[in-house]
Each structure stands twice: as C-alpha cells, then as structure tokens.
Amino acid sequence: MSITPGTGFEISGQPLPEFGDLNPSYPGIFTTFSAPRLFTPLGSNITEVRFFIAGTNHAATVSAFGAVFTDVDLPESTSLEYFNDRGQSVGVAFVPPASDGLSFVGLAFSTERIASVRIKTGNAVPGPTTFDGGHVDVVVMDDFIYSEPMVVGR
C-alpha cells in the first residue's frame, strides 16, 4: 500500500501520457521502463510504501526493495529511506542521475526486515507551474521491485 502526505496519486496515461495533464512539458522529459504507466504523488513529492500479506490487511516486512525512477537529474534529490517494524530508519539510498532518463536504486538486507519505505521523488512537486531544469528536479516513479512480504515478526 502506498500513501502520501499530498492529495493522492496519479497514474500516467489517465488521461494523458507521461503526466501531460499536469504539465504539458512533462511528456518530453519522462521516459518509461515498463510503458505506458508511470506514477506520482499529487501535492507532494513523498510516497510511503507499507507492506502487507497479499489479499489481507496483515502487516508484513520484506528483506529487499528497489524502484525505477525517470528523469533524476540532480544527485541526492531522490531517495529511499528504509524503516523496520519499530519505525526506526535502517538505511537511506540516493538514486543516481542517469543520462538515458532511467535510474534504479535498491537495498537488500541480510538481517533487517523492512516494514516501510519513504520515497522522495526529486526536489519539487509535479504540477502546472513546476518546470524541470536547473535546480528544479521533477521525478516520477516507474516500477517497484521487492522480496516476498512475510508476516511481521517472522
């Protein structure tokens, strides 16, 4: 499950590709890893991912999590922070900028279990008056990759 302190989420292509409905310049900057869908929080650049056993509301943890991002231009503008089931931060990974438009970062833990991941996408909130370039880095997400969720405490 994903939540945001913003106003919700949008999937690209609903109604226009690569968030052309948010800003007409965005289709020119966002590429896709697994076309056609990208996703972004609205009103925020923060997404929190929490894990559950599939088809249930039973909290779960994973041992690994990574994500594909599009249009990371600035170092340390985009990151994943990992939290255990006690809410303690157990690691941060910064997403590297990529010249081809796509970036990936992820961490795998051998002893720690991850209950949630806080994703910071860029340093600006996507929207009609937010244009990517210079010190403004508008970033959206493509895919999440993670290990099998397990019941908390196992």
Secondary structure by P-SEA (a helix, b strand, c coil): ccccccccccccccccccccccccccccccccccccbbbbbccccbbbbbbcccccccccccccccccccccccccccbbbbbcccccccbbbbbbbbcccbbbbbcccccccccbbbbbcccccccccccccccbbbbbbccccccccccccc
